[in-house]
């Protein structure tokens, strides 16, 4: 399904957006560190580093230079729909953005059919491929990886909201506490 009338924003790595937080109100900040070049079903996949604290109002100017990827509350793959629609406002850009400083993380997910944890590494450092290399890992290793769900923008905002409220840093602990 192709969306008509929605102009895609320029795919600039290091773009900083204000993410409306669904339950606590206000905004979080996300840095888009990767944009897929391919548009699938009207959307591009993006890798977002989400940050708190909760900002009570839409930021007009953000101290972007102070954002450190090592202190992100969440790192997740989502889609650019809310950026394209203007719901997530572009508020700036990381100066001198470097992929090396904002790396593509190792991802993991629990494969229900195989009944094991898998690690995914994107070989080309891009989100254009559906999956990268997959390897079986332990649950302990999975805890050090980012969650590999393709999160809707709403799910990204909800997880960022919860991460800010509960003080998460890195991967949300709920991802690994589902009885696996």
N, C-alpha and C positions, 0 to 999 in steps of 0.2 A: 504494500500500500504506500503510494507516494503522496507526501503531503504537499499540497499546492499552496503557494503564497507565503511559505516560511523561508526566509532568506537565511542561509547558513552563515554563522559568523566566521571570520577568518580563523584558520586553524593554526594558531600561534601557541607554541609550547611556552609555558610560563604565564599564561593568562590567569588572572586572579578574578574570581567571581564571588559575589555575596549569595549565600544559600539560605533562603527562608527556612527557619526551624519550625517544624509543625506543632510540637506540643509546648515548648517553653517560650515560643515567640522570639522575635528578634532574628538575628542572622549569625551564621557561621561563615567562615571563609574557606574557599577551596582553590587550590592551585592545580590547573590542568597541566600535567607533565607529559602526557602523550595524547595525540589525536589520531585516530585511525584515518587513513586517507580515503578509504572506501566508505560510501554511504550505503547502508543496508536497511531496507524497509523504511527509508526516510530519516534514518539516524546514523550518527557516527559514534563509535565507542570512544570513550575517553578514560584516562587514568587520572583520578583525582586524589590529591592529598588534602584531607579535611582538617580544619583547625578551629579551636575555640580561642578565647572565651566567647560566650554569647554576647553579641553586640546588640544593644536595645534598638538601634535605628540603622537604616541602610547607610553603610559607610560611604561617604563621598570621596574620601581619600584614606588609604590604608598605608600603614607603615610596612610596606611590602618587604623591604630589605630585612626586616626582623624575622620573617617567616623562615623556619628551619625545618627541612624535611624530616630530620631525626626526631622532631617534637610533634609530628602530626598526630592527631587523635585517631584518624582512620586513613587507610589507603585502599581504595576500592575502584573497580571498573564500573562505569555507568555509561549513560548515553548523553548526547549533547542537546536533547530536546528542549530542556528548560533554558539553556543558554540561547538557543535559536529563537525561542518564543519571547525572550526578554524577561522571563520569570526569575532567572538567575542573572542578575545584572553584572556586567563586566565592570570591575572597579579599578583595574590596573594590570600591571604586568611585572613579573619578577625581573629586576634589572640584571643584565648579563646572565640570563638563564643558561644553565649547563646541564645536559642530560646526566653527566657524571655525578653532579650534586643532587639530582632528583632522579634516582635510578628506578628502573623497572624492577619491582620486587619479585621475589620468589612467591608463587601462589600455591595454595593447597585447597583441596576439597575432599569430602568424604564421598566415595563412590558406593552408593547403596547396593548395587548389583554385585560388585566385586568384593564388597565388605572390607574395604581398606582405604587408607588415606593416600592420596596422590599429590605429588608436587608437580607444578607446571612451570616451566621456564620458557619464556618467549625468546626464541633463538635470535630473531632479527631485531629485538628491542622495539617492536611495534605491536599494535593491536589489530593489524589487518588480518592476521591469520586467526582461525578459529581457536586452535589450541597449539601450544608449543610442545616441547618435549615433556613426556609424562613419565614419572618414576614413582614407585611405591616408597612411602616414608612412614616413620613412626608417628604416633600422636604427639610425642614430644617435639619432633621436627616440625610437625604441622603448626604447632603453637608459635613458631618463629616466622611463619609465612603470612602473607596477606590472604584474605578470603577471596576465592576465585568465583564468586557468583557474579553473573551479569546483573547488577542491581539497577532497577529503574531509578530515575532521578528522585522519585519520592522515597524509595528505600534508602538511597544514599543520604538524603536529608534527614530521614528518621534515625538512621544509625549515627550520623554526625550529632544530631540533637541528643541522643542517648549518651553518646561518648562524652560530650561536653558536660552533661548533667552528672554523669557518674565518674568522670575523671579518667576515662580510658586513655591509653596512649598506645598506638599501634593497632593490633588486631582486637576487635571486640571479643571479650571472653565468652559471650553467649554462643559464638560460633562453634566453640569446642565443648560446650557443656550440654549437649543434647543427647546424652546417653551413649555416646560412641567411645 
